[in-house]
Amino acid sequence: MNDMQKYLRQVKRCLPGTKEQKVWILDQVRAQIMESPTPLSYTGILEFVGPPEQVAATQIEALPALQIAQSVRRDYWIKKFIAVFLALVILIFSVALIIAVSDAHKQVQGSFYEGTISAQDTNKP
Protein backbone atom coordinates (compact mmCIF):
# COMPACT_ATOMS: atom_id res chain seq x y z
CA MET A 1 0.00 0.00 0.00
CA ASN A 2 1.49 3.30 -1.01
CA ASP A 3 1.38 6.49 1.04
CA MET A 4 -1.57 8.02 -0.84
CA GLN A 5 -3.69 4.89 -0.34
CA LYS A 6 -2.81 4.85 3.36
CA TYR A 7 -3.79 8.51 3.68
CA LEU A 8 -7.05 8.04 1.76
CA ARG A 9 -7.94 5.05 3.94
CA GLN A 10 -7.50 7.20 7.05
CA VAL A 11 -9.67 9.93 5.54
CA LYS A 12 -12.33 7.33 4.69
CA ARG A 13 -12.45 6.15 8.32
CA CYS A 14 -13.38 9.68 9.39
CA LEU A 15 -16.25 10.04 6.90
CA PRO A 16 -19.92 9.45 7.59
CA GLY A 17 -22.35 9.01 4.75
CA THR A 18 -23.14 6.66 1.94
CA LYS A 19 -20.65 4.79 -0.16
CA GLU A 20 -21.26 7.15 -3.06
CA GLN A 21 -20.61 10.20 -0.88
CA LYS A 22 -17.39 8.68 0.45
CA VAL A 23 -16.21 7.83 -3.08
CA TRP A 24 -16.94 11.38 -4.23
CA ILE A 25 -15.06 12.90 -1.28
CA LEU A 26 -12.10 10.54 -1.71
CA ASP A 27 -11.94 11.43 -5.40
CA GLN A 28 -11.79 15.10 -4.42
CA VAL A 29 -8.99 14.47 -1.93
CA ARG A 30 -7.10 12.27 -4.42
CA ALA A 31 -7.32 15.05 -7.03
CA GLN A 32 -6.04 17.54 -4.48
CA ILE A 33 -3.05 15.30 -3.70
CA MET A 34 -2.34 14.78 -7.40
CA GLU A 35 -2.05 18.58 -7.85
CA SER A 36 1.33 18.37 -6.16
CA PRO A 37 4.12 18.90 -8.70
CA THR A 38 6.21 16.10 -7.14
CA PRO A 39 5.36 12.69 -5.69
CA LEU A 40 4.68 12.99 -1.97
CA SER A 41 5.52 10.74 0.94
CA TYR A 42 2.99 10.28 3.72
CA THR A 43 4.41 13.20 5.71
CA GLY A 44 4.49 15.24 2.51
CA ILE A 45 0.79 14.52 1.98
CA LEU A 46 0.08 15.58 5.57
CA GLU A 47 1.90 18.86 4.99
CA PHE A 48 0.38 19.46 1.54
CA VAL A 49 -3.25 18.51 2.28
CA GLY A 50 -3.54 18.36 6.08
CA PRO A 51 -4.42 15.75 8.69
CA PRO A 52 -7.02 13.16 7.60
CA GLU A 53 -9.53 14.23 10.27
CA GLN A 54 -9.32 17.87 9.20
CA VAL A 55 -9.61 17.01 5.49
CA ALA A 56 -12.62 14.77 6.17
CA ALA A 57 -14.33 17.52 8.20
CA THR A 58 -13.68 20.08 5.47
CA GLN A 59 -15.03 17.79 2.76
CA ILE A 60 -18.10 16.92 4.85
CA GLU A 61 -18.91 20.61 5.08
CA ALA A 62 -18.96 20.67 1.27
CA LEU A 63 -21.77 18.12 1.21
CA PRO A 64 -25.30 19.40 1.62
CA ALA A 65 -26.50 19.04 5.21
CA LEU A 66 -29.60 17.18 4.08
CA GLN A 67 -27.53 14.41 2.46
CA ILE A 68 -25.50 13.92 5.63
CA ALA A 69 -28.61 13.87 7.82
CA GLN A 70 -30.27 11.31 5.55
CA SER A 71 -27.26 9.03 5.54
CA VAL A 72 -26.86 9.23 9.32
CA ARG A 73 -30.57 8.54 9.77
CA ARG A 74 -30.39 5.59 7.37
CA ASP A 75 -27.37 4.19 9.23
CA TYR A 76 -29.29 4.51 12.51
CA TRP A 77 -32.28 2.57 11.18
CA ILE A 78 -30.11 -0.12 9.62
CA LYS A 79 -28.32 -0.66 12.94
CA LYS A 80 -31.64 -0.69 14.79
CA PHE A 81 -33.10 -3.24 12.35
CA ILE A 82 -30.07 -5.51 12.76
CA ALA A 83 -30.29 -5.28 16.56
CA VAL A 84 -34.01 -6.15 16.58
CA PHE A 85 -33.46 -8.99 14.10
CA LEU A 86 -30.68 -10.47 16.24
CA ALA A 87 -32.82 -10.15 19.36
CA LEU A 88 -35.65 -12.02 17.63
CA VAL A 89 -33.31 -14.79 16.46
CA ILE A 90 -31.97 -15.18 20.01
CA LEU A 91 -35.52 -15.24 21.38
CA ILE A 92 -36.63 -17.90 18.91
CA PHE A 93 -33.62 -20.10 19.66
CA SER A 94 -34.18 -19.64 23.40
CA VAL A 95 -37.82 -20.73 23.13
CA ALA A 96 -36.84 -23.73 21.00
CA LEU A 97 -34.19 -24.71 23.55
CA ILE A 98 -36.64 -24.38 26.46
CA ILE A 99 -39.19 -26.55 24.64
CA ALA A 100 -36.59 -29.18 23.82
CA VAL A 101 -35.29 -29.29 27.39
CA SER A 102 -38.78 -29.46 28.89
CA ASP A 103 -39.77 -32.29 26.52
CA ALA A 104 -36.63 -34.20 27.43
CA HIS A 105 -37.30 -33.56 31.13
CA LYS A 106 -40.90 -34.81 30.79
CA GLN A 107 -39.71 -37.99 29.08
CA VAL A 108 -37.15 -38.69 31.79
CA GLN A 109 -39.54 -37.74 34.58
CA GLY A 110 -42.40 -39.75 33.04
CA SER A 111 -40.34 -42.92 32.77
CA PHE A 112 -39.21 -42.47 36.41
CA TYR A 113 -42.79 -42.13 37.65
CA GLU A 114 -44.01 -45.04 35.53
CA GLY A 115 -41.40 -47.31 37.07
CA THR A 116 -42.31 -46.12 40.57
CA ILE A 117 -46.02 -46.66 40.06
CA SER A 118 -45.63 -50.15 38.66
CA ALA A 119 -43.37 -51.12 41.59
CA GLN A 120 -45.95 -49.86 44.07
CA ASP A 121 -48.78 -51.65 42.31
CA THR A 122 -47.00 -55.01 42.49
CA ASN A 123 -46.47 -54.73 46.26
CA LYS A 124 -50.16 -54.28 47.09
CA PRO A 125 -51.96 -57.26 48.74
N, C-alpha and C positions, 0 to 999 in steps of 0.2 A: 504494500500500500504506500503510495507516494504521499508527500506532505500535503498536497492540495486535497486529496481524498480524505486524509485524516482530519484536516481542518473542516471540510464540508460535513463529515460525519458528526463532528462535535457541534456544528451549527444546527444540524438536523435534530439532534437530541434536545435542543433548546426550543424547538418550534412546536406550537400547537397547530391544530388545523388538519385539513384533509390531506390525502396523499398528493392531490393535484396542487394544492396551495404550497406544500413543502417543496415539490418539484420546481414550481415556478420560482420560489424564493431561492432555492439552491442554484438554479440557472442564473439568477441575477447576481448572486455572490460569485459564482464561477466566472461570469463575464467580467465582474469587477477585478477579480484576481488576474485574469488573462490580460487586462489592460496594462499590467506591469511590463516595462520594456525588457526586463531580464527575468529568467526563471528564478522563483523564490523558494527558499527553504521554509520550514514551518515558522521559524522565528521571523523570517522576512515577511511571510503572509500576515502574521500577527501585527507587525509594524505597519504594513501597507494597508491592511483592511481593518484591523482591530480585533479584540477578543471575540470569540464565537458568541458569547452571551450578548454582548453589546450589538454585534451585527444582527443576530436573530431578533433582538428587540427593535432595532431600527427597521428591519424588513417587515416585521409584524405591523408596525405603525403604518406602513405603506398599504397594507391590506385594508379594505373597508371593514369597519367595526362589525357590521352585520354578518359578514362572512365568518369572522372569528367567533362571534356569539353563536351562530348556527352550528359551527363545527364543534365547539365546546359542549353545546347542548346535546348534539348527536352523540358525542363520546360519552356523556353522562348517561343517556338512555341506553346505549349499548352495554355499558358496564352494569347498569341496573338490571337489564334483561338477563345478562349472563349470571349475575348473582342470584336472581329469582329462579332461573332455570336450574342452577346447581343445587339450590335449596330444595326444589321439588324432586330432583333426582335422588338426593340424600333421603328425603322423606319417604319416597316410594321404596327405596331399598331397605330402609329401616322397618317399614310396615311389613314388607315381605319377609324380612329376617324374623320379626316378632311372630308372624304367623307360622313360619317354619319351625321355630323353636317351641311354640306352644303346641303345635301338632305332634312334634316328637315327644314332648313332655307328656301329653295325653296318652300317647301310645305306650310309653314306658310305665306311666302311672296306672293305666288301665290294665295292663298285663300283671302288674303287682297286685292290684286289688282282686283280679279274677283268681289268681293263685291263692290269695288269702281266703276268699269266700269259699272256694271249693275245699280247702283244707278244713274250714270250720264246719261245713256241711257234712263232711265224712265223719266227724267226731261226735255228731249228735246221736243220742240213743234212739 
